[in-house]
Amino acid sequence: MHRRSFLKKSSITGLAIGFIPVSLFSQEEEFTVEELMGKADIDLYGEGFQAQKETCDAFMAMKAAAYQDGIDLKVVSGYRSFDRQEAIFERKYQQYTDEGMEPLAAIDKIIEYSTIPGTSRHHWGTDLDIIDGYPKVEGDVLVPEKFGPGGPFELMKQWMDDNAEKFGFYLVYTDQPKRRGFKYEPWHYTYAPVSIPMLTAFRRKNILALLEKEDFLGSEHFTTGFIKNYIQDNILDINPKLL
């Protein structure tokens, strides 16, 4: 498919990207349903992770800057296709229901951190789960406490707080007390110059109608009210800078 380009073709150097207002990139753009739902065959870039080219280039510039400060930014999850997200959702649904949870309770548990297939920001190739590759960490690395005081990723989180937005990256699911939807994810960053217009396009689609066409484990329990709340809370109650 035709590659989209949101940035001038000149290379990203140092902190230059940080001085370009995100609003300049929030121009109207058309995206297909397949692109927005992770069903399109798009060009992906990166070593050890996959992302759209603009996202990958910006991340590599940020990684180089962090390296100078003793931080090894490492992506543990980038682009995810619809099929990959479907497998994650179904695995968790099967696990929770096998443990005795009622279907709706299982779905509520899943969407504390995982998205419904077709609605993941990771489908866009703009969102990255990032850790520090230097500390030795046991068990699951994507745990909020590991990014807090005394945690192995505390210094990385502080560095990202100070520098990420200079490269166009913003935390999506913040620790704002009144925020609803997905729980706080201190590892989940989005490349705003591309993801903002993609979210704008996604909001214009009839998401309810799109999800009603899907058939995966647990989807038979979705109701109109549930999907409407999910859109409002999980898709849209995010860092306000990304809306």
Salt bridges, closest charged atoms under 4 A:
GLU28 OE1 - ARG204 NH2 3.99
GLU29 OE2 - ARG4 NH1 3.41
GLU35 OE1 - ARG4 NH2 2.75
ASP43 OD2 - ARG3 NE 3.74
GLU54 OE1 - ARG3 NH2 3.46
ASP57 OD2 - LYS53 NZ 2.74
ASP72 OD1 - LYS63 NZ 2.84
GLU112 OE1 - LYS109 NZ 3.70
GLU112 OE1 - LYS183 NZ 3.62
ASP127 OD2 - ARG121 NE 2.84
ASP127 OD2 - HIS188 NE2 2.68
ASP129 OD2 - ARG80 NH2 3.56
ASP129 OD1 - HIS122 NE2 3.45
ASP129 OD1 - HIS188 ND1 3.88
ASP161 OD1 - LYS157 NZ 2.74
GLU165 OE2 - LYS241 NZ 3.31
GLU185 OE1 - HIS188 ND1 3.10
GLU214 OE2 - LYS39 NZ 2.61
GLU220 OE2 - HIS221 NE2 3.51
ASP233 OD1 - ARG180 NE 2.69
ASP237 OD2 - ARG180 NH1 3.47
